[in-house]
Amino acid sequence: MSLSTFGLVLYWLLLTAVFLRVVLKRRAVGSSLAWMLIIVLFPIFGVVLYFLFGEVQLGKRRVERAQALRDPFLQNLSSHLAGQTINQPSSPAAKGVFNIMEQHMGTGAVGYNNLKVYSDPDAIFDCWLADIKQAKQCIRAEFYIWDDKGRVAEIAAALIAAAKRGVSVEILVDHAGSWSFFMFSRQLTQMREAGIEFVAALPVSIWRNVFRRIDLRMHRKLLIIDNKIAYSGSMNMADPKFFNIGRNVGPWIDMIIRFEGAAAFGVSKIFSWDWEVETGERRFPIVEENLEPNTQWMTMVPSGPDLGTDVITQVMLCSIYRAEHCITVATPYFVPSEALLLALCHAAERGVKVELILPEKCDSRLAGWASRSFYSHVLKAGAEIRHFKRGLLHTKAMVVDEQIAIVGSVNLDVRSFQLNFELSFALYNEDSCGKIIDLLEGYKAESVPVCPQAWESRKSINRLFERLTYFVSPLL
């Protein structure tokens, strides 16, 4: 056999082996077909891409830690909620979410009080600073992006001052999302010198990524004060006046919720989960006094590849299919799975008022084209798409029947649902839902509807880019 023939046989054996691996993984059909298309079009390069990005490989140590952590985590969480009478929500969508999370976490809801919604970045920084300065025991933070410019310098100074007065400060920040901060920031050095434990989550390196997927990301945004006050939502530790200003998309528009009580303690436990999976150190929070019973309840929805179950997809599908009157969604990236796209279209077709609020300009051209490739499906089903004009709408929120609001860090895309570590909250209380509704109404007032007729007459070159990205959208 000649060398060229041997090479050709080896080449086809390699392609066949990779094709069989794609098929045997039994992932979604769209994802499998997208990978096959890439491998056919770019044979060797496509195979390399597949082994880097094609399979959810968290890494052996992280998987073992997550598996060993599940039972102690659930027992520790439920032990601090014993004796509290949980009131189940009444709406069909909310009740479905409650039941799903009761099966996964042992409790369908946790109590909270004093919930506030912030959308102005300076107000968010002011509140973060005020609570950091009042911290007495511990501060825990977790972000995808930590950018050291603007008012983030004030946060760093306040954290350093807290550490110097004896407050324990633990911070997890995604390595890829904040690579320049870890590489070049003097601020990081100053915080570590002050005794702050600042850990890079899911560090990226050639050696590590031989054994796990390279683009699994820690996407949660959390700040917890003394295990009694919690912040979460869509805003990273970044000042929008300075962050990504060269992208020409306007300021990032975010939302953060602040709440107290048992739910804040629960969020601290989720941080403990992430800390142990990353470092191997168990640091469950301790509450010195009993948690007070509460009549307001929310459901925490942690999601990620370490859970073994796509729980956020279950929550979203359940909410959409049980909607009776209206669904309003705000998301920066709209690249849904086939199941979610069909759920939204079916809701619109059965008479539910479906409104999607999306940014007019996206900071990623690829994601923007992929998002627009779904517009025709949604518009033909009778849903409304509105383009937000003031900047990059980065808030992630969904309200169903004005009775349940789901907010947090999850984008309506495949990446958030299957690859990222995320945290969402389902709010049932009428007052809490009302605050999210008011926020979304404000976004609607700053947006314009996409006209179906005008959309269908867009340029042919735009259609071409949208169709091309549509085929690979399951991989974005």
N, C-alpha and C positions, 0 to 999 in steps of 0.2 A: 504494500500500500504506500503510495506516494505521500510526501509530507503535506501537500495541499489537500489531498483526499482525507487524510487523517484529521487535519484541522477542520475541514468542513463537517466531518462526522462528529467531532468533538463539539463543534459549535451547535449543531442541531440537538445533540444530546443535552447540552446545557439549556437550550431554550425549552426543550421538552420537560426537563426536570423542573425548571422554574414555573412553567405553565401548570404542571401537575401540583406543585406546591401552592400556587395561587388558588386552584380549584379545591384542593383538599382542605384549605383553611376555612372554607364555608362562610366567608364574609358576605356582605351584601352584594347582589349581582352587579349593580352599577359600579361598585368599587373594583370588583374582579375584572370586569370588562375594561375599565379604564386602565388598569395595570397591564392587561394583555395588549391593549392598543399602544401604550408607551413602549413596551418591550418589543413589539413588532416594528414600530417606527424607528426606535433607537436601540438596536439589539444589545450591544455590550453595555452601553451607558444605561439603558433601561434596566438591565439586570442589576447593575450596581445600585441604581436608585431604589430598586425594590428591596434589596437587602438592607439599605440604610433607612428607608421610610415605609416599607410595605407592610411590616408586621409590628404589632404592638408588643415590643420587648422592653419591659420595665427594668430588667436586670434581676439576676437570681437573688441577691441579698435583699433588695427592696421587696420582691414578691414574698420571700420567706418572712420578712418582718411584718408585712401587711397581714399575712395569713395568721401569724402568731398573735397579732394585736387585736384582731376582730372581737373575740370573746371577752377579753379583759376590758376593752373599750366599751362594749355594750353594757357589761355588768357595772362598770364604774359610772357610766352615764345614768343608767336606770336607778342605781342606788341613791343618787342625789335627788331623784324625782319621786321617790317613794312617798306615798301619803298625799300627793297632789291629785285632785280630781280633775281630769282633763275633759273639757267640753268639746265634743266633736263638732265640726262645722256643719252647717245645714245645707249649703248649696251642693248640687251633684258634683260639680267639678272639684270643689274644695274637699268634699268627703272622699273622693277617689284618691286625691293626693295624700290625704291623711292616712288612708288604708295602705297605700303603697309603702310609705315611709315607716308605718308601724311594723310592717313585715320586715323591712330592711334594717331598721335601727332599734326595734323593740319599743319605741314610743312614737306616736304619730304627731306629737306637738310638744312644745315647751312654752312655759309662761314668759311674759315680758311686760315691761311697762315703759312709759315715757319715750315712745318711739317718735323720732323726728326725722324729717327728710330734708336733705341739703342738696342744692344744685349749684349754688354760687361757690366757685373754688376758694375765694378768700374767706368765705364763711366756714368752709370745711377746714381750711388751715387754722383759722381762729379757734374752732372747737377742738381740733386735735391738740393744739398747743395748750389750751386751757386744761384739758384732762390730763395730758402728759405732766404738766406742772403740778397737778394735784395728786399724782400717783404716789402711793405709799409703799406698796409691796412689789408689784411686778408690772412690766409692760411687755406685750408680745405683739409682733407685727409680721405680716406676710404680704408680699407684693410681687407682681410680675415685673414691673419696671420701677427702679429707683434712680431718679435723675437728680443730680446734686445742685441744680441751678435754682435761682429764685427763692421762694419761701421754703423750699426743702432744707435750705441751710438753717433756717430757724428751727425746723423740726429736729435736725441733727444736734443743734446746740442744746435744745431742751432735753433730748435723750441723754446727751453727755452729762448734763447737770443732774438729771435723775439718777444716772448710774453713780455719780460721785456722792450723792446723798444716800446711797445704799439700796436703791431700787434695782431689782433684777430686770435686765433688758435682754430679750431674746428676739432675733430678727431672722426671718427666712426670706430670701429674695431669689427669684429665678435667675440662673446664671446667663442663659442666652438672652433673655429679655433685658438684662442689665449688664451686658458684657463690658461695655465701655466704662461703666462705674467700677466694676471689679478690676479692670485693667489699669485705670488712670486716676481714680478719684482720691484726692488727699482726705476728703471727708470720711471715707471708709477707714483709712488709717487712724484718724483722730478718734473715731467711735470705738474701734477695737482697742486702742491705747487706753481709753477710759474704762475698759472692762465690759463693753457691750459684746455679747455673743452674736456675731453677724455671719450667717452661714449661707453659702451659695447652694441653692436647691437645684438638683438635676444638672450637675456640672457637665459641660461639654468638653470632650477631649477625644483625640483619635483613639486612644486605648480603650476608654470607657465605651465609646460608641461602636466598637467592634462587637460588643456583647449586648447592647440594648439600642432601641430606636433613638435616633438623634433628635427628633423634634417633639418629644413628649415634654410638656411645659407646665410649670406651676403658675396658674393663672388667677389664683385667689387674691382678693384684696381684703386684708383684715387688720384691725388695730384693736387690741384688748387691753383695758386698764384694770388692774387689780382683780381680774376675773369677774368683774361686776358691770363693766361698761364695755360695749362692743360697737365697732363701726364696720360696715361692709358695704359693698356696692360695686361700682364700675371704675372708680378713680384710682389710678396708680399713685405712687409717691412721686409726683411730678407736677410742677407748676405749669399750667397751660400757657402762661405768658412767655415761657422760654422753651417748652418742650415741642420738638418737631415743627418749629415755626417755618422751616424751609420747604415743607411739603405742599404749601399753597392750598390747604384745605380749610383754613381758618382754625380757631381754637377748638380744642377737644371739649365737648360738652358732656359732663358726667353727673352722676347722682350717687350720694352716699346716705345710708340710713344709720342712725344711732339709736341704741336701745339698751335697757338695763334689765337685770333680773336673771332668772334661770337660763334664758336663751343666751345671754352673754357668757355665762358659765359653760354652756354647751359649745359655743364657738371656741372657747379656750381649749376645750377637749379636742376639737377638730384640729386646732393648731398642734396640740400634743401628738396627735396621730401623725401629722406631717413631719414633725420634728423627729419622732422615733423612726419613721420609715427612712428619713434622710440620714440621721446620725446614729441610730441604734440606741439612743438614750431615752428611757421612759421618764416622762415628766408630767404626769397627770396633775391638773390643778387641784388645789385643796380649798374648800370653803370652810371658814372658821365658824360661821353661824348657819342655822337652817335657812333654806331658801323660802321666802314668803310665798304662800299660795297666790295665784293670780287668775283673773278672769279673761285676760287677753292671751291669745295663743298664736304661735306661728310654727310652721314646720321647717326644719332645717333640711336642706337637700345637698349634702356633699356628693360630688361625683368625680370619677377619675378612673384611670386604667388599673389602679390597685384594688378596686372594689370587686372586680370580676363580673359586675352587672352594669348594664347601661341604664342606670336608674333615672337619669335626667330625661332620657327619651321617653321612658314610661310615664313620668310625671307630665311632660309636655303633651304627649299624645292623649293621655287621659283627660287633661284639662280641655284640650281643643275638641275632642269628640263629645264631651259632656256639655259643651257650651250650648246655651239655649237662645241667647239674645245677641251678645256682642263680644268681640275679641279685638283688643287693641294691643299692638306689638311695637316696641321701639327696639331697634338693634342696629349696630354699625355695619354688620356683615350678614347678608341674607343669602346663605348658600345651604339650603336645607337638604336633608336626606329625602329620598323619594317618599318615605312614609310620612314625614312632616309636611311636605309639599301637598300630598294628597289629602291629609287631614285638614289643612287650611282651606284647600279648594272645596272639599266636601262640605265644610262648615258654611262657606259662602253660598254654595249651591243649594243648601237646605234652608237658606234664609237668614242665617246668622250674619250680622253686620261685622265684616272683617276689615280692619284698618291696619296697614303697615306703615310705620314712620321710619324712613331710612335717610341717611345723609345724602345730599345731592352730590357731594364730592367724597370720594373714598381715598384713604391714604395708601391703598394698594391697588394698582391698576388691574392686576390679575383678579383680585377679589371683587373689584367693581364690575368688571366684565362678567364674571361668573354670576354675580348677584343679578345683573340685568338680564341674564339669559333665562331667568325664571319669571320675569315680569309678565310675559304674555300669558303663561299658564294661570297666574293669579288674577290678572285683569279679566280674562275670559270667563273665569268662574264667578265674577261679580264682586270681587274684593276691591278695596281701594288702596292705592299706594300713594304716599305723600312724601315729597322730597323736602327735607329739613334744610333751611337756607343759611343759618347763622354760623355754621362751622361743622366739624366732624361730630355728629351725634354719636356719642360713645356709650350712652346709657343703655342698659339691657333690662327690659321690663315687659311683662305681659299681664294684662288685666282681662279677666273673663267674667262676663255677666255682672260686672261691678261688685262682685262678691269675693273674688280671690285675686290677689296680685302676687305675681312671681317676679322677684327682683334679685339681682346679684351680679355675678361675673360672667354668666353664660351668654355667648353670642348664639344667634340662630344659624349655626353652621356645623358641619360634620366635625370639624376640628374640636370645637368646644364640647361636643357631645361624646366623642370617642377618645380623644387624645389628651386633652388638657385636664388638669386638676382644678375643679371649679367648686364654687359654693353659691347656692341660691337659697332664697327664703320665700315661703308661701305665707302671705298675710291674709287672715280671714276677717279680722276685726273691721267693722264698718268705717271707723275713723281712720285706721291705718290705710285701708284700701282707698279711701277718699283722698288721702294725701298723694298717693301715687296717681290716681285719676287726674287730680288737679295738675300734677306735673306733666302728664301726657297731653292734657288739653292745652297747656302752654306751648308744648312742642308743636302741636297741630296748628296753633295760631301762627307759628313761625315757619310753616311749611306750605307747599303748594301741591295740589293733587296732580298725579300723572294722568293725562288725558289718553284713554285707550286708543282713540282714532289717531292722535298725533304720534303716539308710541309706535303704532304699526307702520307709520310712514317714515320712520327714521332711516338713516343712511345705510346703504348695503354693506359698507365696510364695517360699520358697527355691528350689524347682524353677523358678519363673518367672525369677528373676534368673539362675540357672545357664544356662537355655536361651537367654536373651537374650545373655549374654556368650559362650556357645558359638559363636554365629554370627560374632562378631568376634574369636574367639580366634586365628585365623591372623594377626591384625594386632597383637596385644599384645606 
